[in-house]
Amino acid sequence: HEATISWEISADYSYESSGDFPLFIAQIPVSLFENFDVFPPIDWSTEGGNNWIVSYSNFAGGTIPEAAFIWYPPIVGTQRLITMPIITLGSNELELEFKHALYDINGGYTISVETSSNGSNWNIIASWSAQNFPATTENFTISTPDVGSATFQLAFVFDGISEGINGWVIDDVLLSEAIISPHGYIVGNVSLDGGPGNIEEVIVTAGGVIKNPDSNGDYCIPVPQGTYDVSAILPGYITSIVEDVVVGEWETTVVDFVLYETTVADPPQNLQASLYFNDVTLEWDIPGSDNDNKGLRIPTKVDRNNGIHKSDFDIRMKRNPHFPDNRSLLGYKVYRDDEEIAEINDIMITTYFDPGLDAGEYSYYVTAIYNDGESDPSNIENVTVILPPPTNLTYQVNVGNMVILQWLPPEGEPSRNCTGYNVYRDEVIIAEDLSQLFYMDLNVPVGIHTYYITALYNEYESGPSNEVIVEITSTDDFLIPLKTELGNNFPNPFNPSGAGRSPRTTITFALKDAGHVYLEIFNIKGEKVKTLFDEKLEPGYHSVEWSGKDKNENTISSGIYFYKLCLHPDSSGKAEDFQKVKKMILIK
């Protein structure tokens, strides 16, 4: 603001003189210093929980006391330590300095410093992931859209799982206005014509400076002397641009905006989806290109939109009293099952690759992004991803309510090999990532159960195999395995299942023929820990539980162990020698 001071001087000998000079009031001084001698400081507040406390320590490098965010009480969410509202009228930038230190336990959170001008919409100045760092002094120049408001607030923010942090301590917060050179102001009011938009979410830009209007639609942008294109943007409304706005030194120029709600047509054309294994490729045409390029033109010069260059094409939109003569196509959005999965900011890129899908049904469409909003959807393309499942699932019920499942690998596997199998009983997974072609389901409840198997292709899962319906009875014939095989222990890794209990895992194996069986546990040095079997066994499926104890019944330590199955022929000579070793991990 400019205040004119008039002056007059009179002196002896009839001397008189007069004139005036301008007094410029450029910004309101900002000065905040807080060392947390009182907590919370006067007019400060906390939000989201009670984990912000005063700590009588100086871990942040300041003086005792300091503010601290601690893990207790356990909570998942966002908590803020917020300053009082600060008048920053006239400021374009603020200088922030503070001391802090972070002590991590398990991660699962981020910390940040944010600003707001209304207490609800927050803009991030800086953020840090879960980590440890000692006492550190931070310095930031703040130029968020909130600077320049009469209700500026600063917040220290924790977001995530509180039990993942030991403590975040903060001290000696200093906030002040930045030293500025002579400049002018662009001020005005923004109003919305129709629609559900929030006036405070409008983005007003000039010369790279971004501001949001207040609840009344008023805004103020400090800028150096010069000529500017000023724009107002809000999704769902026509972008408005006023070009060649001249701003003089210490002058105020008024630019008002009315944003009109828009309904946008002209989606991308001829969307097509192609499938290879579980990779989907989408292709489409530029909007309007299926109608003899009606409305499609190549610009003769580089246009400007919101301070950036437009792409290689403009789309002339349908006549409407509120629409500008030209619309600019900026890019595309890709949707799978009605959720946005990609945004493309180059209109010449009209393909998208969506790799690595699980088996299932998928629906795709693409929209066009214009300077005035998002188009209607393109045509919808449906894709069915089929990963070959296991085949020929069979079962047998053994003694002790044991259901023994056998299956064959997927038929006609593509170039990507099956990496394992999951077993489902009554739609619930009961075994994961098996490498063998059988599974023994122990102690199955009496009743009727439905089983199926899925194949794994690294992290992707096939559809189900054929289902088998099993009723537990005592009349089923005994099933002889097709080959001798050592299964995976389950679970693996394994650990104690309750307070005071030993770790337990089950080892399964199949015998095609009778023979003398040795099943032994070894440590990583090759030393024998325990023998689980040293006896003759008949053909069939067998299992044994190991409680993580050695031959002297002492609980062993955590680590990697090996279990070895050896089969030697019996007197009939039918069995062949078999030997197999697998690894398991004990965690306590």
CORUR-V190818 format. One record per run of one state. SS is the DSSP state (@ for helix, = for strand, . for the rest). FROM is the first residue (numbers start at 1). TO is the last residue. If there is no record, write none. Layout:
SS|FROM|TO  SS|FROM|TO
//
This chain:
.|1|1  =|2|11  .|12|14  =|15|24  .|25|30  =|31|34  .|35|44  =|45|47  .|48|51  =|52|55  .|56|65  =|66|70  .|71|75  =|76|82  .|83|85  =|86|86  .|87|93  =|94|104  .|105|108  =|109|116  .|117|122  =|123|129  .|130|132  =|133|142  .|143|151  =|152|161  @|162|164  =|165|177  .|178|183  =|184|193  .|194|198  @|199|201  .|202|202  =|203|206  .|207|208  =|209|211  .|212|217  =|218|223  .|224|225  =|226|233  .|234|236  =|237|237  .|238|239  =|240|247  .|248|251  =|252|254  .|255|256  =|257|261  .|262|268  =|269|276  .|277|278  =|279|285  .|286|295  =|296|298  .|299|303  =|304|305  .|306|307  =|308|309  .|310|312  =|313|315  .|316|326  =|327|336  .|337|338  =|339|344  .|345|350  =|351|354  .|355|359  =|360|370  .|371|372  =|373|374  .|375|380  =|381|385  .|386|390  =|391|398  .|399|401  =|402|408  .|409|419  =|420|425  .|426|427  =|428|434  .|435|437  =|438|441  .|442|447  =|448|457  .|458|459  =|460|464  .|465|467  =|468|471  .|472|484  =|485|486  .|487|489  =|490|490  .|491|493  =|494|494  .|495|495  =|496|496  .|497|502  =|503|503  .|504|504  =|505|511  .|512|514  =|515|523  .|524|527  =|528|537  .|538|539  =|540|546  .|547|548  =|549|549  .|550|554  =|555|555  .|556|558  =|559|569  .|570|577  =|578|586  .|587|588
//
